[in-house]
Amino acid sequence: MEKSEHLSAFPDLFGPVVFEQNFWPGGLWQYTDMTGNDEFGLAVNSALYNNLQVNIPKEIMEIPGFPFPKEWNKSYITRQQCLEYLNMFADHFNLRKHIRFHTHVRNVQPLKEVSENGKSKWLLTFSPVNQMSEVKQEKFDAVFVCNGHDSNPYIPDIAGMDEFQGRKIHSKWFRFEEHFDGLKVAVLGCHFSGEDISMLVAKFAKKVIVCHRRKTEEFPPSFPKEIEQRPPFVRMTKDSVVFPDGSSEKVDAIIFCTGYRYSFPFLNDGLITIKDERIEPIYKHMVHIEHQNLIFFGIPRQLPYFPHFHEMAKFAIKLLAGKITLPSEEEMRAESEAEYQARLKEGKPPIFAHYMGDGHRQTEFNAQIAKLGGFEPLSPVIQMIWDDVMDERYMNIINTHEFDYLVTGPSSYRCLTPSKAKSRVSKAENVVRK
């Protein structure tokens, strides 16, 4: 929605139309108990669980210029509050009038016909969700792709998958930890969702085994000791998981916290390629190199999304308005390839092509598009708090959501220590960082 807010600020230049498959704003943040497909046969979009708390503080989630309500005094907000915030944003900027709710986009393709700026026009094919047999088409001068990256769950192909007779779900379909009461549960994967879900399930399950390949020094030492850690299992039987050394463990349920894969089923064949989760040809993780009026939001992973998408929207609008001159196609391809090769030399796997979780990458990414766009980058305090949060998840994962933050300036903040967080390391106790 940040994108349509920027577009709607220039009514003489742009007439934004937003295609939204759901009934109301909020996208991923619209929770439902439903899993699988909805009543219209389309995949349920929500990847939230009932008791979800946002895993970064609201102080680095805020859309620039649109603060969270002052009465929300806790840093870690609930999924309900996040959805409410997005709806407040939509109402404040009167965005609903631009949104065609309950609309399913079938195809996006470039045309030989060009706009006044010499760029290809685009033909969108779409249908009302409740009347999929009705196919409509409409032409546009530019397309923003905003379907995110958490809709296509990835489950690895493990031997014996069909043989296992217990319950198995992807984290996208996890809703209630109580549903695992008294069960022995294996959780495969242990990044944010794997950590959080395994700790929730452990409150009810008979036993939880989290299976991951992280090195000992990379895993939070504060992780609950009652949750057993094992390497990823390599085979499944009707009632067990089998580990690389041949040992096995009987389990009643398996939760796959194995992430998502990029998916753009509506894009015309040949527009992009995705290999090992690297999307090409894309410049700065957002601009299609050959069709520069096709702009993606949601490709970068692991960063505070709302403020960064706001910055990307500013860049996109200036690009469409002709206020940004991009390098040549050859130069953009070379720069993108150089960045990718640099990641590989650091030891990152190919699937990390668009990850920004290393801290400095977020700052560099924002600084680069701000420089190209001729606007100020985000305040350094966003990166500073992000780094602190990552430290705290490592040192005090059980109590991380109890911590509160107070921004005191563009480059300073106060990190408050709650009374419940007995194990918090001294370096962060009630300290001001500048």
C-alpha positions as CSV (number, residue, x, y, z in Angstrom):
1,M,0.0,0.0,0.0
2,E,2.9,2.3,0.5
3,K,3.3,2.2,-3.3
4,S,-0.2,3.4,-4.0
5,E,0.1,6.1,-1.4
6,H,3.1,7.5,-3.3
7,L,1.4,7.2,-6.7
8,S,-1.8,8.8,-5.4
9,A,0.3,11.8,-4.3
10,F,0.7,12.6,-8.0
11,P,-2.8,12.5,-9.5
12,D,-1.7,14.4,-12.7
13,L,1.0,11.8,-13.4
14,F,-0.4,8.5,-12.1
15,G,-3.7,6.8,-11.7
16,P,-2.9,3.8,-9.5
17,V,-5.0,0.7,-9.6
18,V,-4.3,-2.0,-7.0
19,F,-5.4,-5.6,-7.6
20,E,-6.0,-7.3,-4.3
21,Q,-7.2,-10.9,-4.1
22,N,-8.5,-10.5,-0.5
23,F,-11.5,-8.5,0.7
24,W,-9.6,-5.8,2.5
25,P,-6.1,-4.3,2.9
26,G,-3.3,-6.0,4.8
27,G,-2.1,-8.8,2.5
28,L,-0.2,-11.3,4.5
29,W,-1.3,-9.8,7.8
30,Q,-4.9,-10.9,7.2
31,Y,-5.2,-13.8,9.6
32,T,-7.5,-16.8,9.0
33,D,-7.9,-20.1,10.7
34,M,-8.4,-21.6,7.2
35,T,-5.5,-23.4,5.6
36,G,-5.0,-24.9,2.1
37,N,-7.4,-23.5,-0.4
38,D,-10.3,-21.1,0.2
39,E,-13.9,-21.5,-0.9
40,F,-13.0,-20.3,-4.4
41,G,-10.2,-22.8,-4.8
42,L,-7.4,-20.3,-4.4
43,A,-4.5,-20.8,-2.0
44,V,-5.1,-19.1,1.4
45,N,-2.7,-16.2,1.5
46,S,-2.2,-15.9,5.3
47,A,1.0,-17.4,6.8
48,L,0.3,-16.2,10.3
49,Y,-0.5,-18.3,13.4
50,N,-3.0,-17.3,16.1
51,N,-0.6,-16.2,18.8
52,L,2.0,-14.5,16.5
53,Q,3.9,-11.5,17.8
54,V,5.9,-9.6,15.3
55,N,9.6,-10.6,15.6
56,I,11.0,-7.1,15.3
57,P,10.0,-4.0,17.3
58,K,7.6,-1.5,15.9
59,E,10.2,1.2,16.2
60,I,11.8,-0.2,13.0
61,M,8.6,-1.2,11.3
62,E,7.1,2.2,11.1
63,I,6.3,3.6,7.7
64,P,8.1,7.0,7.5
65,G,5.7,9.8,8.3
66,F,3.0,7.5,9.7
67,P,3.7,6.7,13.3
68,F,2.1,3.9,15.3
69,P,-0.5,5.0,17.8
70,K,1.1,6.5,20.9
71,E,-1.0,4.3,23.2
72,W,0.7,1.2,21.8
73,N,3.5,1.4,24.3
74,K,5.0,-2.1,23.8
75,S,7.6,-2.5,21.1
76,Y,6.6,-6.0,20.0
77,I,3.1,-5.7,18.6
78,T,0.6,-8.5,17.8
79,R,-0.6,-9.6,14.4
80,Q,-3.9,-7.9,15.1
81,Q,-2.2,-4.5,15.8
82,C,-0.1,-4.8,12.6
83,L,-3.2,-5.4,10.5
84,E,-4.9,-2.5,12.2
85,Y,-1.9,-0.2,11.5
86,L,-2.0,-1.1,7.8
87,N,-5.8,-0.3,7.6
88,M,-5.2,3.0,9.4
89,F,-2.6,3.8,6.7
90,A,-5.1,2.9,4.0
91,D,-7.8,5.1,5.5
92,H,-5.5,8.0,6.3
93,F,-4.4,8.3,2.7
94,N,-7.9,7.3,1.3
95,L,-6.4,4.4,-0.6
96,R,-9.3,2.0,-0.7
97,K,-10.8,3.9,-3.7
98,H,-7.8,2.7,-5.7
99,I,-8.1,-0.9,-4.7
100,R,-10.0,-3.6,-6.7
101,F,-10.6,-6.1,-3.9
102,H,-11.4,-9.8,-4.5
103,T,-9.6,-9.8,-7.9
104,H,-7.3,-12.5,-9.1
105,V,-4.6,-11.5,-11.6
106,R,-4.1,-14.3,-14.2
107,N,-1.5,-12.9,-16.5
108,V,0.8,-9.9,-16.9
109,Q,2.4,-9.4,-20.3
110,P,4.3,-6.6,-22.1
111,L,2.8,-5.2,-25.4
112,K,4.5,-3.9,-28.5
113,E,2.4,-0.8,-28.0
114,V,4.3,1.9,-26.1
115,S,3.4,4.8,-23.8
116,E,4.4,8.4,-24.3
117,N,7.7,7.7,-22.6
118,G,8.6,5.0,-25.1
119,K,8.2,2.2,-22.6
120,S,6.1,-0.9,-23.4
121,K,2.5,-0.9,-22.2
122,W,1.2,-3.9,-20.2
123,L,-1.8,-6.1,-20.6
124,L,-3.3,-7.5,-17.4
125,T,-5.7,-10.4,-17.5
126,F,-7.8,-10.8,-14.3
127,S,-11.0,-12.2,-12.9
128,P,-13.3,-11.6,-9.9
129,V,-12.4,-14.2,-7.3
130,N,-16.1,-15.3,-6.9
131,Q,-16.6,-15.5,-10.7
132,M,-13.4,-17.0,-12.2
133,S,-15.1,-17.7,-15.5
134,E,-15.4,-14.0,-16.1
135,V,-12.1,-13.0,-17.7
136,K,-11.3,-9.3,-18.1
137,Q,-8.3,-7.4,-19.6
138,E,-6.9,-3.9,-19.1
139,K,-3.9,-2.0,-20.3
140,F,-1.4,-0.1,-18.1
141,D,1.7,2.0,-18.5
142,A,3.6,0.3,-15.7
143,V,3.3,-2.6,-13.3
144,F,4.4,-2.9,-9.7
145,V,4.6,-6.6,-8.6
146,C,3.8,-6.6,-4.9
147,N,2.9,-10.3,-4.1
148,G,5.7,-10.7,-1.6
149,H,7.7,-13.9,-1.0
150,D,5.8,-15.8,1.7
151,S,3.0,-17.4,-0.4
152,N,4.7,-20.4,-2.0
153,P,5.8,-22.8,0.8
154,Y,8.8,-25.0,0.2
155,I,8.9,-28.6,1.6
156,P,12.1,-30.5,0.7
157,D,11.8,-33.8,-1.1
158,I,12.7,-36.3,1.6
159,A,12.6,-40.1,1.2
160,G,9.6,-41.7,2.8
161,M,7.5,-38.5,2.8
162,D,4.4,-40.3,1.6
163,E,5.1,-43.2,3.9
164,F,4.9,-41.2,7.1
165,Q,1.4,-41.6,8.7
166,G,1.6,-38.9,11.3
167,R,0.6,-35.2,10.8
168,K,2.9,-33.1,8.6
169,I,2.4,-29.4,7.8
170,H,4.4,-26.5,6.6
171,S,4.7,-23.5,8.9
172,K,2.4,-21.6,6.6
173,W,-0.4,-23.8,7.8
174,F,0.5,-23.7,11.5
175,R,-2.2,-22.0,13.5
176,F,-2.5,-23.3,17.1
177,E,0.2,-24.8,19.3
178,E,-2.5,-26.5,21.3
179,H,-3.2,-28.8,18.4
180,F,0.1,-30.6,19.3
181,D,-0.8,-31.3,22.9
182,G,0.8,-34.5,24.1
183,L,2.5,-35.2,20.8
184,K,6.1,-35.9,19.9
185,V,6.9,-33.2,17.3
186,A,9.9,-32.8,14.9
187,V,10.5,-29.3,13.6
188,L,12.6,-29.1,10.4
189,G,14.4,-25.8,10.0
190,C,15.2,-23.3,12.7
191,H,15.3,-19.7,11.5
192,F,12.8,-17.2,12.9
193,S,9.7,-19.3,12.3
194,G,11.4,-22.5,13.4
195,E,12.6,-21.0,16.6
196,D,9.4,-19.3,17.5
197,I,7.1,-22.2,16.6
198,S,9.2,-24.9,18.3
199,M,9.1,-22.8,21.5
200,L,5.3,-22.4,21.3
201,V,4.7,-26.1,20.6
202,A,7.0,-27.1,23.4
203,K,4.5,-25.6,25.9
204,F,2.0,-28.4,24.9
205,A,3.9,-31.2,23.2
206,K,5.3,-34.3,24.9
207,K,8.6,-33.7,23.2
208,V,10.0,-31.3,20.5
209,I,13.0,-32.0,18.4
210,V,14.3,-29.2,16.3
211,C,16.3,-30.4,13.3
212,H,18.7,-27.9,11.7
213,R,22.2,-27.5,10.2
214,R,23.3,-24.4,12.0
215,K,26.7,-24.5,13.7
216,T,26.8,-24.6,17.5
217,E,28.2,-21.1,17.7
218,E,25.5,-19.8,15.4
219,F,22.6,-21.2,17.5
220,P,21.2,-19.2,20.4
221,P,22.7,-20.5,23.6
222,S,19.6,-19.2,25.4
223,F,17.4,-21.7,23.4
224,P,15.3,-23.8,25.8
225,K,17.3,-26.9,26.8
226,E,14.1,-29.1,26.9
227,I,13.9,-28.8,23.1
228,E,16.2,-31.4,21.7
229,Q,18.5,-30.4,18.8
230,R,19.3,-32.8,16.0
231,P,20.7,-32.5,12.4
232,P,18.1,-32.5,9.6
233,F,16.5,-35.9,9.1
234,V,17.2,-37.6,5.8
235,R,14.4,-40.2,5.7
236,M,10.9,-40.8,7.1
237,T,9.2,-44.0,7.9
238,K,5.6,-44.5,8.8
239,D,6.1,-43.3,12.4
240,S,9.7,-42.0,12.6
241,V,12.4,-39.7,11.2
242,V,15.8,-41.0,10.4
243,F,19.0,-39.0,10.9
244,P,22.2,-39.1,8.9
245,D,24.0,-41.4,11.4
246,G,21.2,-44.0,11.0
247,S,19.6,-43.3,14.4
248,S,15.8,-42.6,14.4
249,E,13.2,-41.0,16.5
250,K,9.5,-41.8,16.7
251,V,7.3,-38.7,16.2
252,D,3.6,-38.0,15.8
253,A,3.9,-34.8,13.8
254,I,6.4,-32.9,11.6
255,I,6.4,-29.1,11.1
256,F,8.4,-28.0,8.1
257,C,9.8,-24.5,8.9
258,T,11.7,-24.6,5.6
259,G,10.8,-21.3,4.2
260,Y,9.3,-20.2,0.9
261,R,10.2,-20.0,-2.8
262,Y,9.6,-17.0,-5.0
263,S,6.6,-17.4,-7.2
264,F,5.2,-15.2,-9.9
265,P,2.7,-17.4,-11.8
266,F,1.0,-14.5,-13.4
267,L,4.0,-13.1,-15.2
268,N,4.2,-14.0,-18.9
269,D,6.7,-16.7,-19.8
270,G,10.2,-15.5,-20.4
271,L,10.0,-12.3,-18.4
272,I,12.1,-13.6,-15.6
273,T,14.1,-16.6,-14.6
274,I,14.4,-18.1,-11.1
275,K,17.4,-20.4,-10.5
276,D,18.3,-21.3,-6.9
277,E,16.1,-18.5,-5.8
278,R,18.0,-15.9,-7.7
279,I,15.7,-13.8,-9.9
280,E,17.0,-12.3,-13.2
281,P,17.2,-9.9,-14.9
282,I,16.6,-7.6,-11.9
283,Y,18.6,-4.5,-10.9
284,K,18.8,-3.4,-7.2
285,H,16.5,-6.3,-6.4
286,M,13.6,-4.4,-7.8
287,V,13.8,-3.0,-11.4
288,H,13.5,-5.3,-14.4
289,I,16.5,-4.6,-16.5
290,E,14.8,-5.0,-19.9
291,H,11.4,-3.6,-18.9
292,Q,12.2,-0.8,-16.5
293,N,8.5,0.0,-15.9
294,L,8.1,-3.5,-14.3
295,I,9.1,-3.0,-10.7
296,F,9.2,-5.6,-7.9
297,F,8.5,-5.1,-4.3
298,G,9.2,-7.9,-1.9
299,I,12.2,-9.6,-3.4
300,P,14.7,-8.6,-0.6
301,R,14.4,-10.9,2.4
302,Q,15.3,-10.2,6.1
303,L,15.0,-6.5,6.6
304,P,12.4,-4.2,8.2
305,Y,9.9,-4.3,5.3
306,F,7.6,-1.3,5.8
307,P,10.3,1.4,5.9
308,H,12.4,-0.2,3.2
309,F,9.4,-0.7,0.9
310,H,8.5,2.9,1.5
311,E,12.0,3.9,0.2
312,M,11.7,1.5,-2.7
313,A,8.3,3.2,-3.6
314,K,9.9,6.6,-3.6
315,F,12.6,5.3,-6.0
316,A,10.0,3.7,-8.2
317,I,7.9,6.8,-8.5
318,K,10.9,9.0,-9.4
319,L,11.9,6.4,-12.0
320,L,8.5,6.4,-13.6
321,A,8.4,10.2,-13.5
322,G,11.7,10.3,-15.5
323,K,13.7,11.8,-12.7
324,I,16.2,8.9,-12.4
325,T,18.6,7.8,-15.1
326,L,19.6,4.2,-14.8
327,P,22.9,2.8,-16.0
328,S,22.9,0.9,-19.3
329,E,21.4,-2.6,-19.4
330,E,24.9,-4.0,-19.8
331,E,26.1,-2.1,-16.7
332,M,23.1,-3.1,-14.7
333,R,23.6,-6.8,-15.5
334,A,27.3,-6.5,-14.6
335,E,26.6,-4.8,-11.3
336,S,24.0,-7.3,-10.4
337,E,26.3,-10.2,-11.2
338,A,29.2,-8.6,-9.3
339,E,27.0,-8.4,-6.2
340,Y,25.9,-12.0,-6.5
341,Q,29.5,-13.2,-7.0
342,A,30.5,-11.2,-3.9
343,R,27.9,-13.1,-1.8
344,L,29.2,-16.5,-3.1
345,K,32.8,-15.5,-2.2
346,E,31.6,-14.8,1.3
347,G,30.4,-18.4,1.5
348,K,26.7,-17.6,1.1
349,P,24.7,-20.3,-0.8
350,P,23.0,-19.2,-4.1
351,I,19.6,-19.1,-2.4
352,F,20.9,-16.1,-0.4
353,A,21.0,-13.9,-3.6
354,H,18.4,-11.5,-2.2
355,Y,19.0,-11.8,1.6
356,M,19.7,-8.6,3.5
357,G,19.9,-10.1,7.0
358,D,23.6,-9.5,7.4
359,G,23.1,-6.1,8.8
360,H,25.4,-4.0,6.6
361,R,23.5,-5.2,3.4
362,Q,20.4,-3.4,4.5
363,T,22.2,-0.1,4.9
364,E,24.1,-0.5,1.7
365,F,20.9,-1.4,-0.2
366,N,19.0,1.6,1.1
367,A,22.0,3.9,0.6
368,Q,22.3,2.8,-3.1
369,I,18.7,3.4,-4.1
370,A,18.6,6.7,-2.1
371,K,21.7,7.9,-4.0
372,L,20.3,6.9,-7.3
373,G,16.9,8.4,-6.4
374,G,18.3,11.7,-5.0
375,F,16.7,11.4,-1.6
376,E,17.8,10.9,2.0
377,P,18.3,7.3,3.2
378,L,16.6,5.9,6.2
379,S,17.8,6.9,9.6
380,P,20.8,4.9,10.9
381,V,18.8,4.0,14.0
382,I,16.8,1.5,12.1
383,Q,19.9,-0.5,11.3
384,M,21.2,-0.1,14.9
385,I,18.0,-1.4,16.5
386,W,17.9,-4.3,13.9
387,D,21.4,-5.3,14.9
388,D,20.5,-5.1,18.6
389,V,17.4,-7.3,18.1
390,M,19.5,-9.9,16.3
391,D,22.0,-9.9,19.2
392,E,19.1,-10.3,21.7
393,R,17.5,-13.2,19.8
394,Y,20.9,-14.9,20.1
395,M,21.5,-14.1,23.8
396,N,18.0,-14.1,25.2
397,I,15.6,-15.7,22.8
398,I,13.0,-16.6,25.4
399,N,12.5,-13.1,26.6
400,T,13.2,-11.1,23.4
401,H,9.6,-10.0,23.0
402,E,9.6,-8.4,26.4
403,F,12.2,-5.8,25.4
404,D,11.1,-2.3,24.6
405,Y,12.9,0.4,22.6
406,L,12.8,4.1,22.6
407,V,14.2,6.1,19.6
408,T,15.9,9.2,20.9
409,G,17.3,10.5,17.6
410,P,18.3,9.6,14.1
411,S,21.3,7.7,15.3
412,S,20.5,6.9,18.9
413,Y,18.0,4.9,20.9
414,R,17.4,3.5,24.4
415,C,17.0,-0.2,25.0
416,L,14.9,-0.8,28.1
417,T,15.4,-3.9,30.3
418,P,12.1,-5.6,31.5
419,S,12.0,-7.1,35.0
420,K,11.2,-10.5,33.5
421,A,14.4,-10.7,31.5
422,K,16.7,-12.0,34.2
423,S,19.3,-13.4,31.8
424,R,19.8,-10.4,29.7
425,V,23.5,-9.6,29.0
426,S,25.0,-6.6,30.8
427,K,26.1,-4.9,27.6
428,A,22.5,-4.0,26.8
429,E,21.0,-3.2,30.2
430,N,19.3,0.1,30.0
431,V,22.0,1.5,27.7
432,V,21.9,4.3,25.3
433,R,23.6,3.5,22.0
434,K,24.7,6.3,19.7
